[in-house]
Amino acid sequence: MPLILSSLAAVSYGFADFLGGRITRRTGATAAVLWTQIAALAVGLVAAPLLGGTATVGDFLWGGAAGIAGTVGVIALYRGLASGRSAVVAPLAALVGGSLPMAYGLVFGDALGLAASVGVVLALPAIYLTAGGVVGETSGFRFGVLAGVAFGLFFVLLINASAESGIWPLVAAKTSSILVLAGLPAVRGIPDRRALGGLAVAGVGDMAANAFFLIAVRLGPVAVVAVVVSMFPAVTVALFRIFDAEPIARRQWVGVALAVSALALFAL
């Protein structure tokens, strides 16, 4: 079950980031993130009571702190996707973002079997190769790294919320994100109807991905879940290839093959 949930999180993150990154070209990153977070909060407020759970003040604080880190990450990611190459920005964000919670899990007691350990070894270069091994400044490198650090902090902070809290920490995360974004001068006006609809869909995808991740880390090893979720660039890059005709190099296909092999090992 953790493998299925973390795979669903990767697909949801990949789709949401593709959609948000494209729309950011018209609306600006800060405004785009604000409206995705509003949509995500609306979904969370409906889903949290249905899924159950009792959150403490500490759970809300962990979630709120995670939301601030996540906000920085999504803004950096959207700016990178809008101005750089998706095949560079998204995988770099995933590589850095997945490494932090993976290390956290290993330090604090995750015990991996031989197959899962080999899967981790294969997954990290897979993420890098999916980026084509390109890290030039003009490709959005700095945005990818910044997004990765912020996402890593988001995941680590969120992991500390209690298992009994359901997805209420995510509600706190989205609330703190909206409060921070609403006060920024870069947010002006309301996007047009088409952009607003797309951002709402991206927000729903983001919330779904967060929920899949949170449930997955409560059921399985953090190190494995973090690595599987970090494979979301395969979805983002594929969608940009389909809709924007971004080129995919041979080494990126090698990265995809390694990623599939890693997922097979995690399933053993």
VENZINOR-V461101 format. One line per field, one symbol per residue. psi: psi as a letter, one per 20 degrees, with the letter a starting at -180 (. if undefined). A space follows every 50 residues. Layout:
BEGIN
psi->???
END
This chain:
BEGIN
psi->ghggghghggggggghhggghghhhhhqgggghghhhgggggghhghghh iaqoqrggghggggghhgghggghgggggghhibphiggghggggghhhg hgggghhkjpoprgghghgghhgghggghhijkpkqhiikghhggggggg hghgggghhiqqhiicjhhhghghghgghghhipiiopaprrgggggghg ghgghggggggggghgiihrpggggggghijhhhgggghhgghjkpqorg hhhgggghghgghhhhi.
END
